[in-house]
Amino acid sequence: MDEGEKMSKVDMMKELTSRECQVKFKKVNGDLRDMTCTLKEDMIPSATKADPMSQKKIRAISDEVIPVWDVNAEGWRSFRVDSVVSFT
């Protein structure tokens, strides 16, 4: 997805569960963020009680937000679907 194109949450989730993706989005404070992220099972840490974001049912709470594993920061991050500028 390039600027001007809108990708659905379903399509983003499909891509994120199959590979690493490059997501550019506007943060709530207006800053532009570029993140390499994934939801590919063999790339994310195992679920633990100490880290609620590692649990699928916790990550699935909002229809407007996608929680992802940030490959570079090695931590859980999230972005709003409507804030995505590009998705590759």
WOPE-V754458 format. One record per helix or strand. SS is the DSSP state (a for helix, b for strand). FROM is the first residue (numbers start at 0). TO is the last residue. Records with the same first field share a line. If there is no record, write none. Layout:
SS=FROM-TO, FROM-TO
This chain:
a=8-15, 40-42, 51-53, 55-58, 80-82
b=20-25, 31-37, 64-69, 74-79, 83-86
